[in-house]
């Protein structure tokens, strides 16, 4: 049996070809053990202070940040539930008709009093002419009633004169009858003279009664004539009102701008038939905008009217606007919803309510940049 080949290393220890120390064989079992190489023990490494420094810096920055946020929250009321609001005037025709002239375009700037569109007014012009004719007829009837009243008044005066004449004749006939009655007793007058005197009394009496009745009739006629004059005057007023109404309807055929602003949401075309009360487009009044902030009810304790406000608009990053608290809503937004909550029915879940706060924005160059509906962040300064 051949013994394994060994070799010696610089230290003098024999090794096999694979570098391992040779195994003992029965022939070498009694040989002394090979010397071992001493191994130096590993020295402990020092820990680096950099992680502790970084951790300390983080804690310090967090402390400073937290304290600054706490201090800021003690002097400010903030919310991102806010947006720019403005007046939006709908353009609504007051009469129905076909659009014959359309003078606006989308996003077009208009001034108060500008003509926006015109409706077909031919039938309205005819109604105005009809109302004018009816007014002239009523005025003519009034003049005729006045003339009739004058005639009736003259007849009344004539009847009054006839009564006086008949009364004088009747009185004279009574005196003549008395004289002839005395003369007939003394045989100084004939029976024929007595009968004539008696007949004259009866005739004059009848004529007096007829005159009195005529006077009463003329009085009634005169009252009727005065009533006709009153009716004619009322008809004049009625026709005048109808004429003014017809002219008013004619004026509605021209739709004008009620405020300065920009045209938006135009949904009308030339030649289209529009109904009275139909929304044609809107005019956004960009010269009068404000901010509506919906604050939590727990934020109202330190809120007062007149406090200054810092405003950040999402559309203009890094630019700040100023304002002031103008008014506070008298109720929460939930109370104005279509289905307000009824906490007395069913299970109760407490939800923090929000109250709308109106913030006025000064009218300056920045004011012109704001558009209704823009999202903003507001910070109300409660401590100066």
HELIX and SHEET records of a PDB file:
HELIX    1   1 UNK A   50  UNK A   75  1                                  26    
HELIX    2   2 UNK A  122  UNK A  185  1                                  64    
HELIX    3   3 UNK A  191  UNK A  251  1                                  61    
HELIX    4   4 UNK A  297  UNK A  299  5                                   3    
HELIX    5   5 UNK A  333  UNK A  336  5                                   4    
HELIX    6   6 UNK A  367  UNK A  369  5                                   3    
SHEET    1   A 2 UNK A   7  UNK A   8  0                                        
SHEET    2   A 2 UNK A  14  UNK A  15 -1                                        
SHEET    1   B 8 UNK A 109  UNK A 110  0                                        
SHEET    2   B 8 UNK A 261  UNK A 264 -1                                        
SHEET    3   B 8 UNK A 279  UNK A 296 -1                                        
SHEET    4   B 8 UNK A  76  UNK A  92 -1                                        
SHEET    5   B 8 UNK A 375  UNK A 381 -1                                        
SHEET    6   B 8 UNK A 308  UNK A 313 -1                                        
SHEET    7   B 8 UNK A 320  UNK A 332 -1                                        
SHEET    8   B 8 UNK A 354  UNK A 361 -1                                        
SHEET    1   C 4 UNK A 254  UNK A 256  0                                        
SHEET    2   C 4 UNK A 115  UNK A 119 -1                                        
SHEET    3   C 4 UNK A  97  UNK A 102 -1                                        
SHEET    4   C 4 UNK A 273  UNK A 274 -1                                        
END                                                                             
